[in-house]
Amino acid sequence: MSTDTPDTPPSPLERDIQRRRTFAIISHPDAGKTTLTEKLLLFSGAIQIAGSVKARKASRHATSDWMEIEKQRGISVASSVMQMEYGDCVINLLDTPGHQDFSEDTYRVLTAVDAALMVVDAANGVEEQTLRLLKVCRARNTPIITFVNKMDREVKEPLALLDEIEQTLGMSLVPMTWPVGMGKSFRGVMDLQHDRMRVFKAGADKMENAGDEVVDGLSNPILAERYGLDFQNASGEMELLREATPALDREAFLSGRQSPLFFGSAVNNFGVQEVLDALVALAPPPGERQAQERTVQPTEPKFTGVVFKVQANMDPAHRDRIAFVRVSSGRFQRGMRLKVTRNGKEIRPQTVVSFLSQRRELVDDAVAGDIIGIPNHGVLQLGDTLTEGEMLHYTGLPFFAPESFRTVELRDPLRSKQLRQGLQQLGEEGAIQVFTPVAGGSLMLGAIGQLQFEVVLHRLKGEYGVEARLDPCRFSIARWITCADEAKLKKFIDSEPLRIAHDVVGAPAFMVQYSSDLRVTQERVPDIQFHSMREHS
Ligand code: GDP
């Protein structure tokens, strides 16, 4: 973010934006994301008692059970975005669904943040799901802070772990703290920045760091006396590291090439404070955003925002949908008129909500970096850009080509209108991808993960009163097609009526059973581009 000259005092808007830190917390299931999230909220004072985030925990493990997914969806409303104040900063924390079948949704959440906090289980190292998410962060150059959790367990040797994370993620880690011992003999962490040791004490109940003993000076002889071999080993490792790892370079961190590394134990409230401090000190305030037409600076006075997530029927009594909007520039104020640039429609939402400490609250004012929720009945779709009038279209919201397909059949043919309506809405929400064959016939559903199919059947029944059945589909690959020459694209579509379908926003996709079919076609029509990812435009 820049002001014209260093001497110009920042405007109130610039000051507010400079204070924002918007980040996602990512991990493989069970690494401790829920626990850490809760502790971050506790430490920032956003919640008073532990347990409120854990409500989700119960459903987390039953990932193959769609009833549980449903429950989880219900209670994740308030907790998928959490805002808290810490120090002088306003932190927006975005949760990412843990199960890999929802990774598509997660990818889109990652487009709405300026940094990510990665939680790694010290016993398991980098796991598959983390790796997938990290790839998305890397592709977007999102800065990442790494928290190695569960040091109170018998875990991997820290040096080996550091090496493993660096190798797998392809970026260098810069230890900010370093563990002394582990498991039963976990003694605490050396704080390398402040030349002191924070002594570990088990216990989830102690709040803040009032209970943590801090010994100043890592060369203080008392440490070697008290912690003997564990301290000696850690000191030796630290010496090695001092020589082998570069100091933290802010530029390298901000471009995702270096990640500051912290060790701790979330369940014991240990190491959480350092992570919060790092978020405030190191993570960047909201940056510029790319639209088709131009680059938008966060400090531009006019409000703009982008819908990165839509969640339907969160309150069964109202059957509403909430569009989650990342404010990209300016300030949102209640009662504002907004233009949906996809179709030029104007809306004037009255009940826009923010997500303060897990409650939905009416928002009066939100600035770039904040997330607001706009209840609506389908006016807003994933990827929509909202402005005060300018025709802007933000880019970069990804949709991935599904990896499995089903055709959908009705048990009661008289409900076909409801089926179409339900699938249209679920498709717009991004819960599933819906393809309508140009030649007519059954609708096809495409998913990244198997579980999405179960969730959709369940929701069709529960929310739209439609009993549907899913049958095997002859296609296994879909590629969106584009061509610089509209006429050529049309000709290709006309020549392939049985293998082309439109997705929920009307984008044409070419569908085949085998990759060899795809290759042959690509060679035959070199002017047509085949895409495995579609960016919302
Ligand atoms: P998530 O699936 O990533 O959200 O993981 P959770 O936060 O639900 O944690 C998974 C399990 O690990 C739970 O049983 C937690 O109590 C436990 N856990 C979390 N942090 C720690 C820790 O620092 N040490 C130990 N020993 N267990 C932890």
Residues whose N, C-alpha, C, O or C-beta is under 5 A from the ligand:
A	BS01	GDP	S27 H28 P29 D30 A31 G32 K33 T34 T35 L36 K57 N149 K150 M151 D152 R153 G264 S265 A266 V267 N268
